[in-house]
């Protein structure tokens, strides 16, 4: 194994227009310091408090302030997955994807630190060709986000089949 610094770059493109939506680049080291820095902490938890007791995961903090994703080890999905390392890896992968979207949607405004509840512009996600009513935009935006998550899952898991 090579001991070295590597760079991973991910770019998100609109599947219809081909326009670049966003990109991110991360450096990481293999077999050397510093260790890979995660964008948020991942912590197991048992017996989540109300109203989260049946949730698979929840987040605390924001991306710039102690971001933590807690996953529920008492949840039946986790208990099924914990008997097999591959199932557990898939389970963790899925909740990290879902939690990452939560952190993106709740990221702080860069100017004043207040929550930026609209960091993803609907026209960027949905395109200019749609004329949705205001009450339709959250659901349509969610549908598009889930489509992207599904695409990421497909690409990652397809290589394992």
URSULUR-V688440 format. One record per residue. RES is the residue in one letter. PSI is psi in whole degrees, -180 to 180 (* if undefined). Layout:
# URSULUR-V688440
RES&PSI / RES&PSI
This chain:
# URSULUR-V688440
X&136 / X&134 / X&112 / X&173 / X&134 / X&158 / X&132 / X&127 / X&130 / X&134 / X&134 / X&123 / X&148 / X&126 / X&-19 / X&-55 / X&-20 / X&3 / X&143 / X&125 / X&-46 / X&161 / X&156 / X&146 / X&136 / X&141 / X&144 / X&159 / X&141 / X&125 / X&21 / X&172 / X&157 / X&157 / X&163 / X&125 / X&122 / X&150 / X&-20 / X&157 / X&147 / X&117 / X&131 / X&153 / X&145 / X&144 / X&71 / X&147 / X&160 / X&144 / X&18 / X&4 / X&-24 / X&5 / X&150 / X&-32 / X&161 / X&161 / X&157 / X&142 / X&-175 / X&170 / X&-29 / X&2 / X&93 / X&55 / X&126 / X&133 / X&119 / X&131 / X&143 / X&105 / X&-7 / X&-8 / X&139 / X&-35 / X&-40 / X&-43 / X&-36 / X&-42 / X&-26 / X&-14 / X&-13 / X&125 / X&-39 / X&-43 / X&-41 / X&-41 / X&-43 / X&-42 / X&-49 / X&-43 / X&-46 / X&-44 / X&-28 / X&-43 / X&-48 / X&-42 / X&-36 / X&-41 / X&-40 / X&-45 / X&-38 / X&-46 / X&-20 / X&22 / X&152 / X&151 / X&132 / X&-27 / X&-48 / X&0 / X&-6 / X&157 / X&133 / X&93 / X&-6 / X&55 / X&-20 / X&111 / X&131 / X&-35 / X&-33 / X&-42 / X&-47 / X&-18 / X&158 / X&-20 / X&-12 / X&138 / X&76 / X&150 / X&150 / X&-37 / X&-16 / X&-22 / X&-46 / X&-44 / X&-44 / X&-39 / X&-44 / X&-45 / X&-42 / X&-41 / X&-45 / X&-35 / X&-43 / X&-42 / X&-44 / X&-38 / X&-42 / X&-47 / X&-46 / X&-50 / X&-42 / X&-47 / X&-28 / X&-35 / X&-16 / X&-15 / X&*
